Amino acid sequence: MSNHFYPEWTVLAVREVGDDVYEVDASYDVAPEACLKCGVVGQLYKHGTKAIRYVDAPVHGRQTFINVKRARYRCRDCGGTFMQPLLDMDDERRMTHRCRTYIQRQCLLKPNTHVAEDVGVDEKVVRQIGKANAERLFEQHAAGIRAPRIMGMDELFLGDEMRAIFVDIETSWPFEILPNRWAKPVTNFLYNLPGRDKVEVVTMDMWKPYKVAVQHAMPQAVVIIDKWHVMRMANDVMDVARRRYQGLLTMKDRKALKARKAAFLKRPFQLSPREQLDLDGWLKNTPELRGAYELKEAFMDIWRHRKRDLAKEALDAWRASIPEHLRGLFRPIVTATTNWEPEILNYFDNGRFTNAPTEARNRVVKMTNRLGAGYSFDMIRARALFGKRPGRVRAEKAAAEAARLASLVTCPSCKGLFEPAAMEWQQNVPIRLGGDPSDRIRVCRECHRFHTLTWFTHGSASTPKSE
C-alpha cells in the first residue's frame, strides 16, 4: 500500500474502528547498519519482532493509532540486542513526533482535556508535554523579547492575584505577563526590557505605579490615559445618580426606571427610537436625572475634539459648569481629570491611541483560564504569549480590515464612512415642503437629526451644509 504517513514507511492496512478511530498497520523499511551498543558495522541480524502501538495526530478529526511490528537486532560482535530505531517516533511517549507537535500547538489553544480527547491519550501526558514545550518557548521568548513602539499596560485578575500585562498596541498581542503588578517588579522589568529607549507611546489606566515606572524607565515615552477608563467614570456617576433617585420612587416606578438603566449609559446615537422616546420622557419629568445626564454627555463630547487645546478648553469649561448641587456627585471625575490632566490630554496630539487592544486581550486570557481547570500561572502565561494559531499573521489582519472598510457606506451628507446598520433613511426633501415620499437617501444618524432639526427651524428644503 502507498505511504500515507511518513517517507520510508509502508502502510500495510487501515481500519475504521467505530466512528472516531483509525487503526493503521505499518512497517519501517530502514534497517540499522551499525550496532547501537558497540558501533560495529555489518554484524547485525534480526532477532525477532515486537508489536508496539503508537499514537498519531488525529486524521479527519479521528483518533489515529499506528501498530508497528518493530524488529529486534542482535550484534554478532558484542552480542548486544536493541530495538529497530524509529526516527519518526517518540519512544518515551509512544507517539509520533507529529503527534507530539500537534499536542504542543493545541494545548496552547484548547483545554488539556479537549486535546487529550482529540488525540486519545491521558490528560497527564498532554499536561507534561505542554509544560516542557512552555519552558522551551519561554527560553526563546526571553532571548528575543523587545519593547514595541506603542505599548499598552494593564492588569488582569488571575489566580486570586492581579497580574501586569504588556501588549504591543500595533499588533494587539501581549509580549509579557508578570506574576503581579507591584511597582518594583514592573519597574525592574521595564528597566531591563531591550529597546525601551525606542518606545514612543504607553497607554494605561489611572494606576500611579505604572506611570512612575514608565517615567523612570522610559522618560522619552508619552503616557496616554485610556479614554474609555475616563469616560467610564462618567457612566458610573450617572448610574449612581439613577440609583439614588430610583430609591425614592414607588415599587412600580422603581422597576420601570431600572429596566431603562442602559439608555442612560448609552450615547444618543446608540439609542434605538424606542429608547430615545423612553429616555426623553424620563429626562423631561425628572430634573434630578436630567442635570446629571446632560453633564455626562457634555463630558463625553470632550473627546469629539480633534486638537489638544480645544479639548483642554472644553474640559475646563465642563468642570466650571458643574452646578453646586452636583459637585459632590461628580467630584471623582473632577479629581481624576485634575490629577491626570496632562496624560488624559496626551490622547489628542499623540496618535489618539487607546488601551482597547490590551483590554481585548485581557478578556481572551481570562476566558482561556475559565475554560480550563487548575492551570498554573506559567501555563496561563504560555497560552497568552504563544497561543497563536498557525497562519494568523499580519497579512490576514490587513485583509480583514480591508474587507471591513469595503463594507462601509458613505453618508451623502457628511461624506463620512459608517457601518450599514448606522445609516437611516431620510427624505431628500421634506414631504410637508412638497417632497416625493419615494425620494429618500440613507444618511448617518448624526446627519439624520441634523436634517430633522433644520426642517423645523428653517422654511426651506435645503440645509446649512448645502447652503
C-alpha positions as CSV (number, residue, x, y, z in Angstrom):
1,M,0.0,0.0,0.0
2,S,1.2,3.5,-0.8
3,N,2.9,5.5,2.0
4,H,0.3,7.7,3.7
5,F,2.2,8.9,6.8
6,Y,6.0,9.3,6.5
7,P,8.7,8.6,4.0
8,E,10.5,5.2,4.5
9,W,7.3,3.7,6.0
10,T,4.9,1.3,4.4
11,V,1.2,1.3,5.3
12,L,0.0,-2.3,5.4
13,A,-3.6,-1.7,6.3
14,V,-6.1,1.0,7.5
15,R,-9.2,0.1,9.5
16,E,-12.0,2.2,10.8
17,V,-12.9,1.3,14.4
18,G,-16.3,2.7,15.2
19,D,-17.0,6.3,14.1
20,D,-14.0,8.1,15.6
21,V,-10.8,5.9,15.4
22,Y,-8.4,4.9,12.7
23,E,-6.1,1.8,13.3
24,V,-3.1,1.7,10.9
25,D,-0.7,-1.2,10.5
26,A,2.6,-0.1,9.2
27,S,6.3,-1.1,8.9
28,Y,9.5,0.9,9.0
29,D,11.7,0.0,6.0
30,V,15.1,1.2,7.1
31,A,17.3,-1.2,8.9
32,P,20.3,-0.1,11.0
33,E,23.8,-0.6,9.6
34,A,25.8,-0.3,12.8
35,C,25.3,-1.8,16.3
36,L,23.9,0.8,18.7
37,K,25.9,-0.9,21.5
38,C,29.4,-1.1,20.1
39,G,29.3,0.7,16.8
40,V,30.5,-2.2,14.6
41,V,29.1,-2.1,11.1
42,G,27.8,-5.1,9.2
43,Q,27.5,-7.6,12.1
44,L,23.7,-7.3,12.8
45,Y,21.0,-9.8,12.3
46,K,17.3,-9.9,13.1
47,H,16.4,-11.4,16.4
48,G,12.6,-11.4,16.4
49,T,9.9,-8.6,16.4
50,K,7.7,-6.8,18.9
51,A,4.3,-5.2,18.2
52,I,4.1,-1.7,19.5
53,R,1.2,0.7,19.3
54,Y,1.9,4.4,18.8
55,V,-0.4,7.4,18.9
56,D,-0.5,9.7,15.9
57,A,-2.1,13.1,15.4
58,P,-5.8,13.0,14.5
59,V,-6.7,12.3,10.9
60,H,-10.1,13.7,9.6
61,G,-10.9,14.5,13.2
62,R,-10.5,10.9,14.4
63,Q,-8.1,9.4,16.9
64,T,-5.3,7.6,15.0
65,F,-3.1,4.8,16.2
66,I,-0.2,3.1,14.3
67,N,0.6,-0.6,15.0
68,V,4.2,-1.3,14.2
69,K,6.0,-4.7,14.1
70,R,9.3,-3.4,15.3
71,A,12.3,-5.6,14.6
72,R,14.8,-6.6,17.3
73,Y,18.5,-6.8,16.3
74,R,21.5,-8.7,17.7
75,C,25.2,-7.9,17.1
76,R,27.5,-10.9,16.3
77,D,30.4,-8.9,17.5
78,C,29.3,-7.8,21.0
79,G,26.2,-10.0,21.5
80,G,24.1,-6.9,22.4
81,T,20.5,-6.6,21.4
82,F,18.4,-3.5,20.6
83,M,15.2,-2.5,19.0
84,Q,15.0,-1.1,15.5
85,P,15.4,2.7,15.7
86,L,12.3,4.6,14.6
87,L,13.4,8.1,13.8
88,D,9.8,9.4,13.4
89,M,8.6,8.1,16.8
90,D,8.9,9.4,20.4
91,D,9.6,6.2,22.3
92,E,9.2,7.8,25.7
93,R,5.6,8.8,24.9
94,R,4.8,6.1,22.5
95,M,3.6,8.6,19.9
96,T,4.8,10.1,16.6
97,H,6.8,13.3,16.6
98,R,3.9,14.7,14.6
99,C,1.5,13.9,17.4
100,R,3.8,15.5,20.0
101,T,4.0,18.7,17.8
102,Y,0.2,18.6,17.4
103,I,-0.3,18.4,21.2
104,Q,2.3,21.2,21.8
105,R,0.3,23.5,19.5
106,Q,-3.2,22.6,20.5
107,C,-2.6,22.7,24.3
108,L,-1.8,26.4,23.8
109,L,-5.2,26.9,22.2
110,K,-7.6,24.5,23.8
111,P,-8.1,23.0,27.3
112,N,-5.9,20.0,28.1
113,T,-8.9,17.7,28.4
114,H,-10.1,18.6,24.9
115,V,-6.7,17.9,23.4
116,A,-6.4,14.6,25.3
117,E,-9.8,13.6,24.0
118,D,-8.9,14.5,20.4
119,V,-5.7,12.6,20.4
120,G,-6.6,9.6,22.6
121,V,-4.1,10.0,25.4
122,D,-4.3,10.7,29.1
123,E,-4.6,14.3,30.2
124,K,-1.5,14.0,32.3
125,V,0.5,13.3,29.1
126,V,-0.9,16.5,27.5
127,R,-0.1,18.5,30.6
128,Q,3.5,17.2,30.7
129,I,4.1,17.8,27.0
130,G,2.6,21.3,27.3
131,K,4.8,22.2,30.3
132,A,8.0,21.1,28.6
133,N,7.1,23.0,25.5
134,A,6.2,26.1,27.5
135,E,9.7,26.0,29.2
136,R,11.3,25.8,25.8
137,L,9.2,28.7,24.4
138,F,10.0,30.8,27.5
139,E,13.7,30.4,26.9
140,Q,13.3,31.5,23.2
141,H,11.0,34.4,24.3
142,A,13.5,35.7,26.9
143,A,16.2,35.8,24.3
144,G,14.1,37.6,21.7
145,I,11.8,40.0,23.6
146,R,11.9,43.6,22.6
147,A,9.9,46.7,23.5
148,P,7.3,47.7,20.9
149,R,6.9,51.2,19.5
150,I,3.4,51.6,21.1
151,M,3.0,49.8,24.4
152,G,-0.1,49.1,26.4
153,M,-0.1,48.3,30.1
154,D,-2.9,46.9,32.2
155,E,-3.7,44.4,34.9
156,L,-5.9,41.3,35.0
157,F,-7.1,39.2,37.9
158,L,-5.9,35.6,37.6
159,G,-5.5,33.0,40.4
160,D,-6.5,35.4,43.2
161,E,-4.0,38.0,42.3
162,M,-3.6,41.0,40.0
163,R,-1.1,40.4,37.2
164,A,0.6,43.1,35.0
165,I,0.2,42.5,31.2
166,F,2.1,44.3,28.5
167,V,0.7,44.5,24.9
168,D,2.0,45.7,21.6
169,I,-0.8,48.0,20.6
170,E,0.0,47.9,16.9
171,T,-0.3,44.1,16.7
172,S,-2.8,43.7,19.6
173,W,-0.6,40.8,21.0
174,P,0.9,40.6,24.5
175,F,4.6,40.3,24.9
176,E,4.8,39.7,28.6
177,I,2.8,39.0,31.7
178,L,4.2,39.4,35.2
179,P,3.2,37.4,38.3
180,N,2.0,40.6,40.0
181,R,1.6,44.3,39.3
182,W,3.7,45.6,42.2
183,A,5.7,48.8,41.5
184,K,9.2,47.2,42.0
185,P,8.8,44.2,39.6
186,V,7.1,46.3,37.0
187,T,9.9,48.9,37.1
188,N,12.6,46.3,37.0
189,F,11.0,44.7,34.0
190,L,10.8,47.9,32.1
191,Y,14.4,48.8,33.0
192,N,15.7,45.5,31.6
193,L,13.4,45.5,28.6
194,P,15.6,45.6,25.4
195,G,14.6,48.5,23.2
196,R,12.9,50.5,26.0
197,D,14.5,53.7,24.6
198,K,12.6,53.3,21.4
199,V,9.1,53.3,23.0
200,E,7.2,56.3,21.8
201,V,3.7,55.9,23.5
202,V,2.5,54.0,26.5
203,T,-1.3,53.6,27.1
204,M,-2.6,52.7,30.5
205,D,-5.3,53.3,33.1
206,M,-5.0,55.5,36.1
207,W,-2.7,53.3,38.1
208,K,0.1,55.5,39.5
209,P,2.8,52.8,39.9
210,Y,2.6,52.2,36.2
211,K,3.1,55.9,35.4
212,V,6.0,56.2,37.8
213,A,7.7,53.1,36.4
214,V,7.4,54.4,32.8
215,Q,8.7,57.8,33.8
216,H,11.8,56.2,35.3
217,A,12.5,53.5,32.7
218,M,11.2,55.3,29.6
219,P,11.4,59.0,30.1
220,Q,11.0,59.7,26.4
221,A,7.7,57.9,26.1
222,V,4.4,59.8,26.1
223,V,1.9,58.4,28.6
224,I,-1.7,58.3,27.5
225,I,-4.5,57.5,29.9
226,D,-7.0,55.3,28.1
227,K,-10.1,57.4,27.3
228,W,-12.5,54.5,28.0
229,H,-11.4,54.4,31.6
230,V,-12.0,58.1,31.9
231,M,-15.4,58.1,30.1
232,R,-16.5,55.1,32.1
233,M,-16.3,57.2,35.3
234,A,-19.0,59.5,33.8
235,N,-21.2,56.5,33.3
236,D,-20.5,55.3,36.8
237,V,-21.6,58.7,38.2
238,M,-24.8,58.6,36.0
239,D,-25.6,55.1,37.4
240,V,-25.1,56.4,41.0
241,A,-27.5,59.3,40.3
242,R,-30.1,57.0,38.8
243,R,-29.9,54.6,41.7
244,R,-30.3,57.4,44.2
245,Y,-33.3,58.8,42.5
246,Q,-34.7,55.3,42.0
247,G,-34.7,54.6,45.7
248,L,-37.2,57.5,46.2
249,L,-39.8,56.0,43.8
250,T,-42.6,53.6,44.3
251,M,-42.0,49.9,43.6
252,K,-43.7,50.2,40.1
253,D,-41.8,53.3,39.0
254,R,-38.6,51.9,40.5
255,K,-38.8,48.8,38.3
256,A,-39.6,50.9,35.3
257,L,-36.6,53.1,35.8
258,K,-34.3,50.2,36.5
259,A,-35.4,48.5,33.3
260,R,-34.2,51.5,31.3
261,K,-30.8,52.0,33.0
262,A,-28.9,51.1,29.8
263,A,-30.5,54.0,28.0
264,F,-28.9,56.4,30.5
265,L,-25.5,55.0,29.8
266,K,-25.6,54.9,26.0
267,R,-24.6,57.8,23.8
268,P,-27.5,59.3,21.9
269,F,-26.5,57.9,18.5
270,Q,-26.5,54.4,20.1
271,L,-30.2,54.6,21.2
272,S,-33.0,52.9,19.3
273,P,-36.1,55.0,18.5
274,R,-37.9,53.3,21.4
275,E,-35.0,54.0,23.8
276,Q,-34.9,57.7,22.7
277,L,-38.6,58.1,23.4
278,D,-38.3,56.5,26.9
279,L,-35.2,58.4,27.8
280,D,-36.8,61.8,26.7
281,G,-39.8,61.0,28.9
282,W,-37.7,60.4,32.0
283,L,-35.4,63.4,31.5
284,K,-38.3,65.8,30.9
285,N,-40.1,64.7,34.0
286,T,-37.1,64.2,36.3
287,P,-34.8,67.3,36.7
288,E,-32.8,65.3,39.2
289,L,-31.6,63.0,36.4
290,R,-31.6,65.5,33.6
291,G,-28.8,67.6,35.1
292,A,-26.6,64.5,35.7
293,Y,-27.3,63.2,32.2
294,E,-26.5,66.5,30.5
295,L,-23.2,66.8,32.4
296,K,-22.4,63.2,31.5
297,E,-23.0,63.8,27.8
298,A,-21.1,67.1,27.8
299,F,-18.1,65.2,29.4
300,M,-18.3,62.5,26.7
301,D,-18.3,65.2,24.0
302,I,-14.9,66.4,25.0
303,W,-13.4,63.5,23.1
304,R,-15.0,64.7,19.9
305,H,-12.5,67.5,19.7
306,R,-9.6,66.9,17.3
307,K,-7.0,69.2,19.0
308,R,-5.5,69.2,22.4
309,D,-6.1,73.0,23.1
310,L,-9.7,72.7,22.2
311,A,-10.1,69.6,24.4
312,K,-8.5,71.4,27.3
313,E,-10.8,74.4,26.9
314,A,-13.8,72.0,26.8
315,L,-12.6,70.2,29.9
316,D,-12.0,73.4,31.8
317,A,-15.4,74.7,30.8
318,W,-17.1,71.4,31.8
319,R,-15.6,71.5,35.3
320,A,-16.6,75.1,35.7
321,S,-20.2,74.3,34.5
322,I,-21.0,71.7,37.3
323,P,-23.7,73.2,39.5
324,E,-23.2,73.3,43.2
325,H,-25.7,70.6,44.0
326,L,-24.0,68.1,41.6
327,R,-20.4,68.8,42.6
328,G,-20.3,66.0,45.2
329,L,-21.6,63.5,42.7
330,F,-19.1,64.5,40.0
331,R,-16.1,65.0,42.4
332,P,-14.4,61.7,41.5
333,I,-14.2,62.8,37.8
334,V,-13.0,66.3,38.7
335,T,-10.3,64.9,40.9
336,A,-9.2,62.4,38.3
337,T,-9.1,64.8,35.4
338,T,-7.2,67.3,37.5
339,N,-4.6,64.8,38.7
340,W,-4.2,63.1,35.4
341,E,-4.9,66.0,33.0
342,P,-1.6,66.0,31.0
343,E,-1.8,62.3,30.4
344,I,-5.5,62.5,29.5
345,L,-4.9,65.3,27.0
346,N,-1.9,63.5,25.5
347,Y,-4.6,61.4,23.7
348,F,-5.4,64.3,21.4
349,D,-2.0,65.0,19.9
350,N,-0.1,61.7,20.1
351,G,-1.9,59.5,17.6
352,R,-5.2,59.1,19.6
353,F,-4.1,55.7,20.9
354,T,-6.3,53.8,23.4
355,N,-5.7,50.7,25.5
356,A,-8.5,48.8,23.7
357,P,-6.2,46.1,22.3
358,T,-4.9,45.4,25.8
359,E,-8.4,45.2,27.3
360,A,-9.5,42.9,24.5
361,R,-6.5,40.6,25.1
362,N,-7.3,40.6,28.8
363,R,-10.8,39.2,28.1
364,V,-9.3,36.4,26.0
365,V,-6.8,35.5,28.7
366,K,-9.5,35.4,31.3
367,M,-11.7,33.3,29.1
368,T,-8.9,30.8,28.4
369,N,-8.3,30.5,32.1
370,R,-12.0,29.8,32.8
371,L,-12.2,27.1,30.1
372,G,-9.6,25.0,31.8
373,A,-9.1,23.9,35.4
374,G,-6.1,24.2,37.7
375,Y,-3.8,26.0,35.3
376,S,-0.6,27.3,36.8
377,F,0.4,30.9,36.2
378,D,3.2,29.7,33.9
379,M,0.7,27.8,31.7
380,I,-1.7,30.8,31.5
381,R,1.2,33.0,30.6
382,A,2.3,30.5,27.9
383,R,-1.2,30.4,26.4
384,A,-1.4,34.2,26.4
385,L,2.0,34.7,24.8
386,F,2.3,31.8,22.4
387,G,-1.3,30.6,21.8
388,K,-1.4,32.0,18.3
389,R,-2.8,29.7,15.6
390,P,-0.6,28.9,12.6
391,G,-1.2,31.4,9.8
392,R,-2.6,34.1,12.0
393,V,-0.3,36.7,10.5
394,R,-0.4,40.4,9.9
395,A,-1.5,39.9,6.3
396,E,-4.7,38.2,7.5
397,K,-5.5,41.1,9.8
398,A,-4.9,43.5,6.9
399,A,-7.2,41.6,4.7
400,A,-9.9,41.6,7.4
401,E,-9.5,45.3,7.8
402,A,-9.8,45.8,4.0
403,A,-13.0,43.8,4.0
404,R,-14.4,45.9,6.8
405,L,-13.6,49.1,5.1
406,A,-15.1,47.8,1.8
407,S,-18.4,47.1,3.7
408,L,-18.7,50.7,5.0
409,V,-21.2,53.1,3.4
410,T,-20.6,56.7,2.6
411,C,-23.0,59.2,4.1
412,P,-24.0,61.6,1.2
413,S,-24.4,64.5,3.6
414,C,-21.2,64.5,5.7
415,K,-19.2,62.1,3.4
416,G,-18.2,60.0,6.5
417,L,-17.9,56.2,6.4
418,F,-20.3,54.2,8.6
419,E,-21.4,50.7,9.2
420,P,-24.6,50.0,7.2
421,A,-26.5,49.4,10.4
422,A,-25.7,53.0,11.5
423,M,-27.4,54.5,8.4
424,E,-31.1,55.8,8.5
425,W,-33.5,56.6,5.7
426,Q,-34.1,60.3,5.2
427,Q,-36.4,62.2,2.9
428,N,-34.3,64.2,0.4
429,V,-37.0,66.9,0.5
430,P,-39.5,67.0,3.4
431,I,-42.9,65.8,2.5
432,R,-44.5,68.9,4.1
433,L,-42.5,71.0,1.6
434,G,-43.7,69.1,-1.4
435,G,-41.1,66.3,-1.4
436,D,-41.8,62.9,-3.1
437,P,-42.2,60.1,-0.5
438,S,-40.1,57.8,-2.7
439,D,-37.2,60.4,-2.9
440,R,-35.1,59.1,0.0
441,I,-31.5,58.8,0.8
442,R,-29.6,56.9,3.6
443,V,-27.6,59.2,5.9
444,C,-25.8,58.7,9.2
445,R,-27.7,59.2,12.4
446,E,-26.0,62.5,13.2
447,C,-27.0,63.9,9.8
448,H,-30.5,62.4,10.2
449,R,-31.0,64.5,13.3
450,F,-29.3,67.5,11.7
451,H,-31.7,67.5,8.8
452,T,-34.7,66.9,11.0
453,L,-33.8,69.9,13.2
454,T,-33.4,72.0,10.0
455,W,-36.9,71.3,8.7
456,F,-38.5,72.7,11.9
457,T,-36.2,75.7,12.2
458,H,-35.9,76.7,8.5
459,G,-38.6,77.1,5.9
460,S,-36.7,75.5,3.0
461,A,-35.7,72.1,2.0
462,S,-32.1,73.0,1.9
463,T,-29.7,72.6,4.9
464,P,-27.0,74.8,6.2
465,K,-24.5,72.3,4.9
466,S,-25.7,72.7,1.3
467,E,-26.3,76.4,1.7
